[in-house]
Amino acid sequence: MMNPILKSSLGIAKTKSFRGLFVLFLLYKLVFNHFTANWLVPHFLSQYTLVKMEGKFTSFSLLYGIEIQDLKLYPGGPFASDAFFRAKEIRIRYNLPFLFLGKIRFSDISLIDSNIRIEEKKGEWNVSHLLKPNPKQEEKPKKEIGPPLTEINTYLPLQLTAHLNLQGVSLQYIRESGNIQYASIQNFDFQTKLITNRFTSIPLNIDAINQLDEVMVHLNSERPLSIEFKSNQLNWKETLPMSLRFEWDRTESPELFLFATDIGKDKFNLDVRGKQVQTGFRLLSDIHFDPKEDLLKIQQFDLRVIGQTWLKLGGVISKLSTETPEVNVDVETSELKLDDLQSSLNQLEGIVPFMKVSGDLSLAGTGIHGNWNQTKANLKLLANKVYVKIGNQKPHALDTANLDLTANLDFASEKEPTTEIPFPKLKSLTISPSQLNYNQSEIRLSGEYSQSSGFQVLASLEKLQLAEYSQGIAGKVKLALQSSADSFANIHVNSNINIDGFRYQIDRSRSPASHLNLDINTHLIFDRPFGIKEIQIQNLILDQRTLTGNKAIELQLKGYVKPGDTLNAQVSPLDLKLNTPNLLLVLPLVLKEKISPVQNLLGQQPKIKLNASYVQNPGSKHVNANLSADLPGLEMKDLKLTTDLTINGTNSNEILIKQMKVNAFSGVLKTSLSGKLVKLNKPKPPLGPYFGNLDLNVSVVSPSKQYLAKGISVHGDLGLNLKINDYDINGELFSKLPSLSYNNQKCPGESCKAYLMEEINAKIPIQHDLAFKPDESLIIGDKSIFIKNYGRMNTPNVTIGRVIGTHPNIPNLPFEYVKKQKDSPGFSAFIEYKENFANIESLKSFSMDGIILGKNLVFNLGNLDPKNMEFRGNLLIRDIDLKQLMAPKVRDKIDDGKLKADLNIKVRDLSEPIANLDLFFSIFQIGRDFGKSALNVISAQNFFIDRITDSYPISKIDISLSRGLVYADVYFDRSLLSLIMKLEDGKISQQRMPLANFLKRAQNEIQTYQE
């Protein structure tokens, strides 16, 4: 009878399920075996890549991994004879069935005696011949990138176990061209073991450490690393210890921890450009955990440079198994002797950037003590004659340093940072009196802080040279700073800055040296940890003095700044006092040239006071300001400026001037401006980058006679109204002044100059084109053109009753410049300003018992640039009595003082009016006495000239001025004497007389009448 068990087995074997599983098993073993792998894998690589493979598979399993011996991989192309990768043995062992238990297990990943070769020949690299070139593929549209991942979810609970073993790994770098010809690393060993706890997600941050149960890392723990390097500059062949052991087992109770290193050498040699260079770097450490004593002992931690101990730590961390471990770690030894390092750096010149170091540093005494809840940390730094310079950078010199900080910390605190306490883990901080001498600057620092009582800090800085840290500014700085607060929500800062020999540069202009002093008293208010809510400037005082101690600028201000989405700033007030003569002594030439011309307007000690507010929103800015000023130069003690404007757009596209007013002289002078400025897409905007729509009004209103300034008094109304719209300016100048007077404030006296104008009435229309450019000059003709009156008369729109003042040559004698007629004013004219031209017609002025007529007077203002301005005009002088210019005692001695003449004027380029003035003055009637004087001016006196002028009357005098030179002709009536003396054309001429000589002779001749 058949065995029942055998019979049952045969029964199962006959089932379809068994036969199906058996077939699958046979197919699996047929495909996944080392015989198939030895044929299939090399064939697959050669089919789809350029790589040729040699090696022997000793194991090939889908479920449990692979093993390969004597593996060689050859690239294609010219590198086919040299393998780019060799390995004596490769093992990748895992257990795939363990996935059903929620475990990922890599029991052995080993790479034994392997070599990686990277080589370049004739500009080609062997690694570029590993893969076949891919045909160009169409670019796929880029997918939208979402927020960055913070973790990878596995959903199923998993555990990872991995063992990695790299033993005898070598890396070679070979190159025919370039600076580096050969580099290699041999005998690289690396072992690691990693075991995690169960996880359902993998954090992509530091939290991933919490998922580790056991970690082991060994790096060359049994043999040193061999390094070789060859280049044009450096050759180095060294056997270098590179030992590192790190073990951490959290599954033990208490935990097991070990960290030990022996990296580098105290001394090793380099061959730099054929010269032996000796240097050294070594890190020795031995840190392990003693589970019996529950201690983490730092038995050794020694950082050495060229055989010297730069940093040596010692201490223990006890009670590790408790919630509050105790830490006691100190820097036992620290001697950073930079002079010895310099010798190695000198030998490395050309390889490393230029560096020069010297001096001694020490961190001895630095340490940390206490537990997680209460930790005391000390930082002590000592320095002596430390000097560091790298390349062309600024050198750093720390002559002496003594820094001592002590902090009490609570690392267990779970309090969130607040405005009052932004560092909740910092309980207190003490800065013992410390001193640093850095780059000849002396820095002193002391202070203390605690969460309960706030902080107080004192700092000072002396002998800081600004020129070493900034361009264009120089001077020696002295700073004293004091800061205190009950908490970090409200900090008070009081500082004084003094700069001796202060100088600054604008473009190529450098200011003279001066003294600058700045006192600042501020409060910093916060509404979140170190988030500024408001800066309150309780007082800011700045004064600048000359080297002799005389004040040039004195500034004082109060205000605040509130940053944020809406920036709010206010100054209330700002007081500025200037001493103009002293100010000019401390300004650079470029600013001095701008202020010197207005020095007389500013006066000796001008004062300005400002109250202003500024609000900036994301799309607009609003400015509101009230300014008052005292300008002694203008005798203006009550100047007031009020401004209210809004700037819209990120690029200031629109400026809305709601109000801009100026008042002065007790309200007599008033100016107002309103409207808006807009940036438009049109060429050549007229007002900078803007087009305007503005209303401008200037007025002087005085119901009674009112003294203004500089000897000027006014009675009546005077005003200018303008409307500015894009390129067009339209408006009117009007006046209704009963009187306008001036005196030079030296009256009475020999130097008195006083003038009175009465009944000034005007109404002049104005039309100006900001884009107007005349094609041709207004000036036509030459000195042969005389005045022609075509009978066209315009009704005058400008009249002056009379003008009286001091005599132009005789002190204390009144003179009537414009004489009022019985029923008409002494001066009248028609003036019209349009198309950028001022046309003056029908000019009539009664003076010295005669009359002056003007016509064709044109003043071209063009684009308001003096270089492009020009003027022309014609004047008729009729029956002017020159005797009135003489003293009363000599008037009766002159028979005939009547003068008749024509005057033509033209000038182009008013930036240099004298050099560009052309004048023609034709006198066709003049008395004998004044004719003789005219001849004396243009010709030197002698016997013959005196005889001529005594015997023969002058018929005409022509005087012209061109390019600063005077040309004159004096014509005489024909006579026998003129034939005898051979006077050519009956005239005496003077050519090319300098204008200065002409005026001096004229002044001397006038003076003869006063004697």
Secondary structure, DSSP 8 states (H G I E B T S, - for coil): ---HHHHHHHHHHTSHHHHHHHHHHHHHHHHSSHHHHHHHHHHHHHHHBS-EEEEEEEEEETTTEEEEEEEEEE-SGGGTTS-SEEEEEEEEEE-GGGGGGTEEEEEEEEEEEEEEEEEEETTEEGGGGSB---------------S--SEEEEEEEEEEEEEEEEEEEEEEEEESSSSEEEEEEEEEEEEEEEEE--EEEEESSGGGGGGEEEEEEEESSSS-EEEEEEESSEEEEEEE-EEEEEEEESSSSS-EEEEEEEEEEEEEEEEETTEEEEEEEEEEEEEEEETTTTEEEEEEEEEEETTEEEEEEEEEEE-TTSSS-EEEEEEEE--EEHHHHHHHHHHTBTTB--EEEEEEEE-TT-EEEEESSSEEEEEEEEEEEEEEEETTS--EEEEEEEEEEEEEE-TT------SS-S-TTEEEEEEEEEEEEETTEEEEEEEEEETTTEEEEEEEEEEEEGGGTSSSEEEEEEEEEEEEEEETTEEEEEEEEEEEEEEEEETTEE---EEEEEEEEEEEEEEETTEEEEEEEEEEEEEEE-TTS-EEEEEEEEEEEE-SSSEEEEEEEEEEEE-HHHHHHHS-HHHHHHHGGGHHHH-SS-EEEEEEEEEEETTEEEEEEEEEEEEGGGTEEEEEEEEEEEEETTTT-EEEEEEEEEEETTTTEEEEEEEEEE--S-SS-SBTTBEEEEEEEEEEEEEEEEEEETTEEEEEEEEEEEEEETTEEEEEEEEEEEEEEEE-S--SSTT--EEEEEEEEEEEEEEEETT---SS-S--S-TT------S-----SEEEEEEEEE-SSSTT-EEEEE---SSS-SEEEEEEEETTEEEEEEEEEEETTEEEEEEEEEEE-TTS-GGG-EEEEEEEEEEEEGGGGS-HHHHTT-S--EEEEEEEEEEE-TTSTTTTEEEEEEEEEE-HHHHHHHHHHHS---HHHHHHHHHS-EEEEEEEEETTEEEEEEEE---HHHHHTT-GGGEEEEEEEEHHHHHHHHHHHHHHHH-
